[in-house]
Amino acid sequence: MKIFKNWQHGTAFAALAALAIAPIAAQAAQLSGDARASIPKDVQQIIVVDYREMQNSPAAMQLKDRVLPPELKHLETSLKTSGLQVDQDADTLAFAAFKTTARSGAAAGSGSGIRILGVAQGQFQTQAIMAKFAKEKVKPTMLRNNAIYPMGSGGMSVSFLNQTTMIFGDREAVRAALDARDGLEPNFLQNSDMMNEMTAVDSQAVWSLLDQKGTQTMMKSVLGEASGLADYDTVKNRMKYASYTLDFSNGVRFNMTVSMSDTLTAATAATLMKGIAILKKSSGSPLEKSAVDDTTIDSNSGVLTVAYSSSDSQFAGLLTSPLFQQVVVK
C-alpha cells in the first residue's frame, strides 16, 4: 500500500481539501474506449490530465514539481527519456493505481498489491518507433498478439494498443492492463459505480476519481488530527467515492465532491472540515487565512463539496507557505 499512500498524500491541498498533481487545461481530457478497457477494474485512483496544456503553464509545472510523488516522477521520466519522443506526441496522460492479484505463472515477487499504470493518448509515430526498435535490435516480449517493449532504462515497458493509445509502466502493470483489454480479466468499463461517477467529471481538462479505500485514505490525510475523533470513524465507513477537478486557465479553481451513504454523514464530514478550517485560519499567516476564506465547504443530498479559487499570484505564494507543506507533505 505504500505506493498508493504516497500518491494520496500528493493529492491533498486547497487549504483543507485534496489537490492533485494537476496541470492547466482548456479542453476535456477524456479517455477512449481502448484506454478505459486497458485499465483493470479494481481502480483505487485514476488521474487524467491534458498533457499538452500542462507543459504550457508555469504555475502548473511549479505545482507538479512540488507534489508529484516519486512513483509518478519515475513513470514520467521514463516516458521522456525512452527515446521514443512519445511525450512530444501525447495529448492526454492518465495514471491509474489498481489492485492486482498473483497471476499463475507470474515471476517471483510479482504477486498481489497496488500497481500504477500510465496511459497516453495522441498521434504517435508508430512506424518510426518500430523502425527505431528494429535498428537498435530491441525485441519485444509477446503476450498473445501484444508486443511489450522495454522503455529505456529503469525496468519500464510499453505496449501500443493502436496508433493513438499506448500503455506503460512496470512489466506486471502492462501485462495486467493487456489482460484487462483482451477480456481475460475485468476492466474499468465493467466498474459501473466509477463509470457513473466519471460522467460528472470527464468533461473537464483535469479530473480524478477515487474508490472507497482511496477516499478514506485521502480524507484521513486532509483531516489530520480530526481523523482520530469518534465522529470520523462514523463518517469514514460511510464514504463511497470521491472526485475532483482542477483548472488553471483563469487563476486556480479546484472542486471536490465526496459521495456519502446519507445526508447526515455528509453534513458531519462538512462540520469536521469546517472545524479544521477555523483552526488553520486562527494560526495561519495572512496569505493562509485568505486561502481558507477562499475555500467553501458544504454538503447537499449526501455529498460533501469543497471548492477553492484564487489568483495565480495568490496561489504561487501559497505553494511556499507552511500550510501548504503541512497539508501536502505527510
N, C-alpha and C positions, 0 to 999 in steps of 0.2 A: 504493500500500500504506500510505500514511500514516494514513488513517482507521482501517484495521484494526489497525495497530500501536498507535495511541493507545488503541483500545478494549481491546486485550490488556493494556496497561500498567495500565489501570483495573481489571483483574481479579486482580491479584496481591496476596495477603495471607496471613493465617493463619500468621504468623511466618515461614514459608518457602514457603507454598503459594500458590495463586491464590484470590483472593476477588473476588466480583462486586460490582457496584453494586446490591446486593440489599436488599430490604426484608423485613420480617417477614411471616409469613402463617400462617393457621390452616387453610386449605383448599387442595386441589390446584389448581394453575394449569395446566389442560390446554387445548390448542388444538383448536378444532373442525375438522372436515374441510375447510370452506371456508377457514379460516385457514391450515391446513397447505398446501392446494393453491395458495394465493396466494404462498407463499414459493418462490422459484426453487430448483432442485435443488442448485446448487453453493454450498451454505452453508458459510461458514468458521466462523461462530459464531452461535448463537441464544441469547438470554436471555429467559426467561419469568418474570413475577412476578405476584403477586396485588396489583394496583394499589390496590385499595380499602384493604386492610390496611396497605399501605406508609405511607399518609398518617396512620395512627393510631399509628405508632411513632416517638417522638423519636430513639431510637438509630439506627433505620434511616434516618431523614431526615438525621441528622448524618453518617452514613457516606456516603450518596448525595451530599451537598453537597461532601464532601471528594474523592471519587474519580470522580464522574461526568464522563466525557470531554466536551469541547466539542461534539462532533458529536451526542451524545445529549442534552445540555442544550438544544441548538438545536431538536431534534425535540420534546422535552417542552415547551419554552417555546412553540413554535408551536402545539402542541395546546391549551395552556391559554389562549393569547391569541387563538385563532381566532374567539372569539365564538360558537362552536357549543355550548359547555358539555359537550363530549364527555368531558373529563377528569372531570366530575362523574358521568357515567353509566358509565364504563368499570369493569369488574370485573377484567379480565386485560389486561396490556400485554406485548407481545413486541417485541424488536428483533432483526433478522436482518441480518448482514453477509454479502453474497453476491457472487460474481464475475459480471461481465457481459461480454458481447462486443458489438462495434459492431452495431447494427441497420441494416438497409437503410432509408434514408430518415430516419434519426435526425438531429437537429440537430447542427451543428458543435460539437465539444468534448464530445459525449456518447458517446464510444466506450467501449472496454473498460476495466475497472477494478473497484474494490470500491465497492459502494453499500450504504447502510443503509436498511432498510425498517422502518416501525413498523406493528404490527398491534394493534388494540384490539378487545376483545370486551365486550359489555354490552347493556343495553336502551336503545338510542339513540332519541331523539325525532326520528325522521327526517322526519315530516310538518312539525314545527315548523322543522326545519333547512332543508327545502326552501322553506318559506314565507319564511324569512329571506333565503335566496338570491334568491328572486323579488322580494322587497321592495327589496333592495339592487341589483337588476339584475345579479347575478353570473351569468354564463353559463358553462356547463361546456364543456370540450373533450370531444368524443365519441370513444371508441375502441371501435369496433364498437357494442355495446349498453351500454357502460360510460360513465358520466358522471364526468369528472375535474374537480373544483372547486378553485380556488385557496383556500388555507387561510391567511387573514390575510396579513401581510407576510412577507418573507423567502424567497419563492420556493417555499414548500411547497405540496403538493397533497394532496387527499383524495378517496377514492372509497369509496362504501358498497357492499359486496358483498351485504348484506342488512340487515335491521333490527338484527341483533346483531353484525355484523362490519364493520369499516372498516379500510382501509389508508391509510397516509400516509407522506410523505417527499418528496424532490425529484421532479420530473416524470418523469425517466427511471426512477427506482426504482419508482414507481407503475405506469408503463407495463410494465416488466418483470414486475411482480407480476401484472398483469392478463393478460399473455401466458401466464404460467405457469398461472394459474387457468383460463383458457379453453382450455388444451391446445395452444397454439401453441409452447410451449417446455416442457421438462421441469420438473417441480416437486418439492417436498420429499417428497411421497408416493412418488416414484419413487427416492428416495435410500434404498435398502434398508438400507445399513450404519448410517446415522444414525437411521433409523426404529427399527431394532432397539435401538440404544443408548438411544433416547428412552424405551422402555418401562421402563427401570430407574429413571428419574428423574422422569417427568412426573406421578407421583402426589404429588410434593412441591409445596409452595407456591412455592418459588423454585428454579429449575433452569436449567442452561445446558449446551449441547453445543458441542464444538469439533471440527473436522475435523483431519486430519493436520497441515496447514500451521499452523492456528491453535494446535494443541497444541505444535508445535515452537517457535513464537514465544513462547507463554506460558511454557513451561518454560525457555527461554533467559533470559527476564526474571527468573524466580524464582531460578534458579541463579546468576545474576550471573557472577562471575569463574570459577566452576567450569565454566561452559559452554565455556570455552576449553581444557579438558583433553581429551586424546585419548579418554578413556572416553566423554565426552559425544558426540563425533561418532558413535561406535558406537550409543549409545542413541538419538540424535536420529533417525537414519534408520530406526529400528525402532519408532517411535511410531506409533500408529494413530489413536486417538480419545481425547478426554478429556471428562469430565462433572463437574459439581459441583452441590451443593445447599447452601442456607443457610437457617437458621431462627432467628428472633429471639423465638419465642413463649415461651421459658423460658431466659433467658440467651442466649448465642450458640453455635450449633452449625454447624460447617462440615464438609462431607465432599467429597473429590475422588477420582476414580479416573482413571487413565491406562492405557489398554489398550496393551500392547506386543506385539510379534510372538512373544515367547518368554519363558519363566520366567527365564532368566539375565539378559536385558536388564532386566526389571522389577526384579530384585534389585540390579543395578548402579545403576539410577536411584535406588533407595531408599538405597543406600550413599552416593551423591553427596549426596543431600538431607540425610541424617543428618550427613554431614561438615560441611555448611554450618550445620546446626543447632548443632553443637558450637562452631563459630567465633562464631556470633551470640551464643550463651549466654555465652561467655568474655568478651565485650566489652560486653555489654548492661547496662542498669540492672536493679534487682531486678524491676521490672514486666515488662521484656522477657525476663528469664530465666524468669520464671513463665510467660510466653506460650509460650516454647519448650518448657517442661516440659508444657504443656497440649496440645502438638501431637504426635500419634502418626504415625509414618511406617513403612510396612511394604510388603510385596509378597506376592502369592499367585497362583499359576497364571497368571503373565504379566500381572498387573495391579498397578500401583503404587497404593497407597492413602494418603491423607493425611486426618487427622481433627483438628479443633480444637474446643475448647469452653471457655467462660469465663462468668463472671457478667457482668451488664450493666455494673456499676461497673468491673470489670477491663478490659472492652472499651473503655469510654469513655476510660479513662486511656491505653490503648494507642494510640488514634487520634492523640494528640498526641506520641507518642514518636518519637525519631529512627529506630528500627527500622521503624516503620510508613511513615515518609516514604521511607526508603531502599528498601523493598521495593515500595511502590506507585508512587512518583514516579520515573520513569526518564527 
